[in-house]
Amino acid sequence: MRAAKEQTASSSLENALRLLNLFTIDEPEWSISDMAQELGIANSTVHRLLNTLLAEGFVSKDPRTRQYRLGSSVLALGHLVQSRLKLGQIAFPALQRLVDLSNETAHIGILKDYSVIYLTKVECSHPIRLLSHVGRRNEPHCTSTGQVLLAHLPPSRLEAYLQSGPFRACTKKTITDPEKLRQLLVKVKQQGYAVSVEELHEGVSSIAAPVTNPAGEVIAAVTLAGPTQRVGGASLPRLVKLVREAAEEVSRRLAGASF
């Protein structure tokens, strides 16, 4: 029974996405019958899908022609995607400079639904296998990027996240206890950066610093990652300084950009 319900839900989602993809610049409006014919599904199925999409604002209906077009929710998502792509573009020169000065790999990442998502990655001349690539999602508790972004969450959102622990151990050094993570995040916020030593991947360490928007809100983090023997020890103070300077540069660029 459960498998049948999951299959039905999956089929409905697929049809809803196929339906949304019908709308183009050349064909911005569709009737129920035309959509049903194009997709090869029943009129009643299209009507049911449209009712759901209408309720969520993904389509709108012209009361005069009774045809459908894309709604405001799609536009809002488009602006969101565009702003994130632009953030990656704005950050790129600072990330490239950070890589040139450190010869390690740099990223910029954001927090979405309690997952770290990397928007831009700049490789160094001797890349190593890192558990990161553009678009990848990582758990925040075990990454310096995630720790910076968690540390600057509103208290209610941070508390909700901490209450979801204990967290998954990616390595022997991963902090899994919510109270220990809470204490670390207080320190991260106070000092203005995070250092993660082999918490996500053995042999790899990283440093992250917050990026702020013109309102002073932390919206992203610049991260430098590399082998622990290079990202640590005597080189750590210099690398922390470089990462913080790169994050500050991205913040300044954001202040002068229009979204």
C-alpha positions in Angstrom: 0.0 0.0 0.0 2.8 2.4 1.0 4.7 1.7 -2.2 1.6 2.3 -4.3 1.1 5.7 -2.6 4.7 6.7 -3.1 4.4 5.7 -6.8 1.3 7.8 -7.2 2.9 10.8 -5.5 6.0 10.4 -7.7 3.8 10.3 -10.8 1.8 13.3 -9.8 5.0 15.3 -9.2 6.4 14.3 -12.6 3.2 15.3 -14.3 3.1 18.6 -12.4 6.7 19.4 -13.6 5.9 18.4 -17.1 2.9 20.7 -17.0 4.9 23.6 -15.8 7.4 23.0 -18.6 4.7 23.5 -21.2 4.7 27.3 -20.6 7.2 29.1 -22.8 7.6 32.6 -24.2 6.0 31.5 -27.5 3.2 29.6 -25.7 2.5 31.4 -22.4 -1.1 30.4 -22.0 -2.7 26.9 -22.2 -6.2 25.5 -21.8 -6.9 22.3 -19.8 -7.8 20.3 -22.9 -4.6 21.4 -24.8 -2.4 20.5 -21.8 -4.1 17.1 -21.5 -3.5 16.4 -25.1 0.1 17.6 -25.1 0.9 15.5 -22.0 -1.1 12.5 -22.9 -3.1 12.5 -19.6 -6.7 12.9 -18.7 -8.4 16.3 -18.5 -9.4 15.4 -14.9 -5.8 14.8 -14.0 -4.7 18.1 -15.5 -7.5 19.9 -13.6 -6.5 18.3 -10.3 -2.9 19.3 -10.8 -3.8 22.9 -11.8 -5.9 23.3 -8.7 -2.9 22.4 -6.6 -0.6 24.7 -8.6 -3.2 27.5 -8.4 -3.4 27.2 -4.6 0.4 27.5 -4.3 0.7 30.4 -6.8 2.6 28.5 -9.5 -0.1 29.1 -12.1 -2.8 31.7 -12.5 -6.1 31.6 -14.5 -7.5 34.2 -16.8 -11.2 34.5 -15.8 -12.1 35.7 -19.2 -10.4 33.2 -21.5 -10.2 30.4 -18.8 -6.7 29.7 -19.8 -3.7 29.3 -17.5 -0.3 31.0 -17.3 2.6 30.9 -14.9 2.0 32.5 -11.6 3.9 34.7 -9.1 5.5 31.8 -7.2 7.5 30.8 -10.3 8.7 34.4 -10.7 9.7 34.5 -7.0 11.8 31.3 -7.5 13.3 32.8 -10.6 14.5 35.9 -8.7 15.8 33.6 -5.9 17.8 31.5 -8.4 19.1 34.7 -10.2 20.2 36.2 -6.9 22.1 33.1 -5.9 23.8 32.9 -9.3 24.7 36.5 -9.0 26.1 36.0 -5.5 28.4 33.3 -7.0 29.5 35.6 -9.8 30.1 38.5 -7.4 32.2 36.3 -5.1 34.3 34.7 -7.9 37.1 37.4 -8.0 37.6 37.3 -4.3 37.6 33.5 -4.3 40.2 33.5 -7.1 42.4 35.9 -5.2 42.1 33.7 -2.1 43.1 30.7 -4.1 46.1 32.6 -5.7 47.3 33.6 -2.2 46.8 30.3 -0.4 47.0 27.7 -3.2 44.1 25.9 -1.6 40.5 25.4 -2.8 37.9 28.1 -2.1 34.1 28.0 -2.1 31.1 30.2 -1.3 28.1 28.5 0.3 24.7 29.2 1.7 22.4 27.5 4.1 19.1 26.2 2.7 16.7 24.0 4.8 19.6 23.2 7.2 21.9 22.1 4.4 25.0 23.7 3.1 24.8 24.4 -0.7 28.0 25.5 -2.6 27.4 28.1 -5.2 30.9 28.6 -6.6 34.1 26.6 -6.2 37.6 27.7 -7.4 40.2 24.9 -7.5 43.9 25.3 -6.6 46.8 24.0 -8.7 47.0 20.8 -6.7 43.4 19.8 -6.0 42.5 17.0 -3.7 39.3 15.0 -3.4 36.9 17.2 -1.5 33.3 16.4 -0.6 32.1 19.5 -2.3 31.1 20.7 -5.7 28.8 23.4 -7.0 25.2 22.5 -6.1 26.3 19.8 -3.6 24.5 19.7 -0.2 26.4 18.9 3.0 25.2 18.7 6.5 26.1 21.9 8.3 27.3 20.5 11.7 30.4 19.0 10.2 31.6 21.8 7.9 33.2 25.2 8.7 30.7 26.8 6.2 27.8 25.2 8.0 29.1 26.2 11.4 29.5 29.8 10.4 26.0 29.9 9.0 24.4 28.1 11.9 26.1 30.4 14.4 24.4 33.4 12.8 20.9 31.9 12.6 18.0 33.5 14.5 17.9 31.9 18.0 14.6 30.1 17.2 15.9 28.5 14.0 19.2 27.5 15.6 17.3 25.9 18.6 15.1 24.0 16.2 18.2 22.6 14.5 20.0 21.7 17.7 16.9 19.9 18.9 17.1 17.6 15.8 20.4 16.1 17.1 22.3 14.0 17.9 24.0 14.5 14.5 25.6 12.0 12.1 29.2 11.2 12.6 31.1 11.6 9.3 34.5 11.0 10.9 35.8 10.3 14.4 36.2 14.1 14.9 32.6 15.1 13.9 30.7 16.9 16.7 27.5 14.9 17.1 26.3 16.2 20.5 23.9 19.2 20.2 25.2 20.8 23.4 28.9 20.6 22.3 27.9 22.0 18.9 26.0 24.9 20.7 29.1 25.8 22.6 31.2 25.7 19.4 28.8 28.0 17.6 28.9 30.6 20.4 32.7 30.6 19.9 32.4 30.8 16.1 30.1 33.8 16.3 32.4 35.6 18.8 35.6 35.1 16.9 34.1 35.6 13.4 35.3 32.4 11.7 35.1 28.6 12.0 37.8 26.0 11.6 36.8 22.5 10.9 39.5 19.9 11.4 38.7 16.6 9.6 35.0 16.7 10.7 33.6 15.9 7.3 36.4 14.1 5.6 39.6 12.5 7.1 42.7 14.4 6.1 40.9 17.6 5.1 40.4 20.8 7.1 38.7 24.0 6.3 38.2 27.6 7.4 35.1 29.7 6.8 34.1 33.3 7.5 30.7 35.0 7.1 29.5 37.1 4.2 26.9 39.8 5.0 24.4 41.6 2.8 23.9 45.4 2.9 21.6 45.0 5.9 24.3 43.4 7.9 22.7 39.9 7.8 24.9 36.8 7.3 23.8 35.2 4.0 26.7 33.1 3.0 30.2 32.0 3.9 33.6 32.0 2.2 35.5 28.7 2.8 39.1 27.6 2.2 39.7 23.8 2.3 42.8 21.6 1.9 44.9 18.9 3.5 45.1 19.2 7.2 48.9 19.4 7.1 48.6 22.6 5.1 45.4 24.1 6.5 46.5 24.2 10.1 49.5 24.5 12.4 51.7 27.5 11.8 49.9 28.5 8.6 46.5 28.7 10.3 46.6 32.4 11.4 47.6 33.6 8.0 45.0 31.5 6.2 42.3 32.7 8.7 43.2 36.3 7.9 43.0 35.6 4.1 39.6 33.9 4.4 38.2 36.7 6.5 39.5 39.3 4.1 37.9 37.4 1.1 34.6 37.3 3.0 34.8 41.0 3.7 35.6 41.7 0.0 32.5 39.7 -1.1 30.4 41.7 1.4 31.7 45.0 0.1 30.9 43.9 -3.5 27.4 42.9 -2.5 26.9 46.3 -1.0 27.6 47.9 -4.4 25.6 45.4 -6.4 21.9 45.5 -7.4 19.8 42.4 -7.3 
